[in-house]
Amino acid sequence: MTEKLHDIIAPYVGETGGLISAMHAVQAELGYLPEDVLPVAADLFNQTKAEVKGVISFYADFRDQRAGANHVRVCVAESCQSVGSRELVTALEERFALKLGETDLARELTIEPVYCLGLCSVSPAAEVNGKLVAKADADKIAERVEA
């Protein structure tokens, strides 16, 4: 795994924003950032593992476990909360028998919170497999997950 991580990360060394770009590349390739990424990235970017971990933990898009085949993100920011995102989360948790932040055991579905999708005027907002959903409700999201 270390050699594979080295091969993915190395092309970004020396670039502006290289560490973040490298972490995106690793996640795109593997589906998550394994723990082994810390020492490899730290060595290549001449940083401590703590510095690399700080970058990874700062950005909500990086994950340390594989997401499900279907990935649902629900906006839980104030604008969306004011028009029903809390109720949407409850409905999704009941419908899919998952809590926010969980992935089912079969790795078919992950439901995560996000703090803005830029759809405040048509909230509540969600994202299903990278596609935005305006005026989201449980049925709209389920349709996209089950498609």
Stockholm file with secondary structure:
# STOCKHOLM 1.0

chainA/1-147         MTEKLHDIIAPYVGETGGLISAMHAVQAELGYLPEDVLPVAADLFNQTKAEVKGVISFYADFRDQRAGANHVRVCVAESCQSVGSRELVTALEERFALKLGETDLARELTIEPVYCLGLCSVSPAAEVNGKLVAKADADKIAERVEA
#=GR chainA/1-147 SS CHHHHHHHHGGGTTSTTHHHHHHHHHHHHHSSCCTTHHHHHHHHHTCCHHHHHHHHHHCTTCCSSCCCSEEEEEECSHHHHHTTHHHHHHHHHHHHTCCTTEECTTSSEEEEEESCCSCGGGCSCEEETTEEETTCCHHHHHHHHHC
#=GC SS_cons         CHHHHHHHHGGGTTSTTHHHHHHHHHHHHHSSCCTTHHHHHHHHHTCCHHHHHHHHHHCTTCCSSCCCSEEEEEECSHHHHHTTHHHHHHHHHHHHTCCTTEECTTSSEEEEEESCCSCGGGCSCEEETTEEETTCCHHHHHHHHHC
//
